[in-house]
Amino acid sequence: MAKWWNKAVGEMSKLRDNIMGRLGIFSGSVGSGYKLDSSRVDYEMAKKLYYNTHDDYKLGAGFAKSVINNTVSFMGVPEFKIVDKEAQEILEAFFKNNISNIQRTERDSLRDGDCFVWITREEEEDTALYPEQPIRLVYNIIPPGQVKDILRHPLTGAIYEYKLVSSHEWEDERGDKKKGTVTQRIRKGERIIEVDGDDPPGVKSETIPLPWDFIPIIHFKNEGDEGLFGQSDIEPIEPFLKAYHDVMLHAMQGSKMHSTPRLKLKLKEVTTFLKNNFGITDPAKFAKDGGTINLDGHEMLLLAPDDEAEFIEVKSAIGDAKELLKFLFYCIVDTSETPEFVFGVHTPSSLSSVKEQMPILIRSIERKREHFADSWKRLARIVLAMTAQSENIAFETFATELKWTNIDPRTSKEISEELLNVVNALKAALEANVISDESAVNFLSKFVDTMYKYEEEEGEGEKERILKSLIAKTKMPDSAELEKELLEIIKQIGNDAA
C-alpha cells in the first residue's frame, strides 16, 4: 500500500493544492458513495508559472504567459444584446466601464481555474470621485484563495452560500500590532461577518441584510465540470514546462563544461618538453611541490619531431538535447491547443502554416467563449436585477444574448470577394424566384454585421430600413427646395390676406 501511495503522490500535478481532494472521486466511488472533487489549483504556483518567477521552472515556464494571453486576446470581450432599449443602455454603460475587469476575469479564470466576481451597489464610498454616479454598481474581483468554501444544495447542486476568509494585520494609533481574521458568509438576503481576533478598522461581527433574493457572486470556472473548482490551462502543460526546464538546464551546464577547448599533447620525452617550454628541469620535484603549468603567454610550443599537439573540441555541446527540446515544445503546443506562431516560431521553419493553424485556434477560442457564456449572461441578469429593484424600473426581460468579435483569418481581399459572390448568388436566386426576400436578407445578415433580420419581433427590422431607403431614393432631387418654396408661398399668402 505504501508503494502505491508514494507512486500516486509522485504522479499528482504540482498545481493541485489538495491531493486528498483530488482522490475524492476515486475513494467515493469505491467506498460509501460519490464525493464531489473539492481539490483546487495551487493559485500561488499558477501565478509564479505565469510570471515565470518559479526557480524550478525558469527555463520552461516562459511558455505559460503566451498560452494564457493568446487565448484572452483572441477571445476579446463580449457585447451584450437585449430587446429592451433601456436595459441595453444600462448594460452597455456598465460593461463599457469595466472592460479591463472583464479581460482580467478571463485571464484569471484561464490561469487560476477560478475567478469570482462580486457585484456590489455602493452608495457612500468614493462619491467625490463619481459625482455623476452617487449610487453605482461596482465590479469586484475576489482573490480565489479568499473563497474557502462553496456550499451547494445536496440534491440540486445549487449554490446557497459562499464562505470568504481573509487575514489582516495592522497597527493601531499607539503603534501596537493587531491581527484578525474576517469570515464572510454571503447568502440570499444576508451577509454574515464574523471576526476572529482583533476587529479591523471599520469592521465588526454583524449580520447585514441584503435586498437581493439571489447571491450577487458569479463563479467563472474554467473546465473542471466534475469538480467544485476549475482547472488551470497551465495545469496540463506543467509537466512539460518542468521537463523543458530540466533538459535546458542540463544542456547549458554541459555546454559550459565542454565549450572550452582542451589541449591534447602526445609527447615522447616529457622532461625535454617541460624544460624547453616552461623551464622545468626536475618534473618530479615540481609535481611534489604542487607546481602548476600556465599556458598564458605561451602562444608557441616547441615540440620534438615525434611530438603531437592539438585541441579537443565538442562538435555539439547540446547534442541530443536539441531534438528533445523540440519534442517537448510540440508537446506544449499540442497540449495547450496553442498554434506555433503564437510562441514566435519562424513560420517557414514550423511544421504548418499560419493559415492551416488558424481554423484550429478559432475552434478552440469559440469553445472557450461558449464555456463562459452562461456566467456572462448571469452577470448581466444580476446587473439588471439590481438596477430594476433599486431604481424601481420594470424591464421587459432580463434575457440577453452575447455577441463576440468575429475571428476571421482571411485577408480583406478574400472577405470582399466572398461577399461579392454571395450577393451575386442571392441576386440570381431572387430573379429565378427560388428564394424569398426574407430568406435572402436573413442569410446575408450573417455576412454583414450592420444588417438586421428581415423582421424583428421588437424594434425596426431590415424590411423597414429597406423601405425607408426606397422612399428616400424615389423623392425628386430638388424636393427639399420645392418644399422650402411652398412654405414661402404660404407665408406670403398669409401676409397678403392680413
Beta strands, then each sheet from edge to edge (+ up, - down):
strand 1: 79-81
strand 2: 114-122
strand 3: 136-142
strand 4: 147-152
strand 5: 159-171
strand 6: 177-187
strand 7: 190-197
strand 8: 206-209
strand 9: 217-221
strand 10: 262-266
strand 11: 308-312
strand 12: 401-403
sheet 1: 1+ 12-
sheet 2: 3+ 2- 9+
sheet 3: 4+ 5- 6+ 7- 8+
sheet 4: 10+ 11-
end
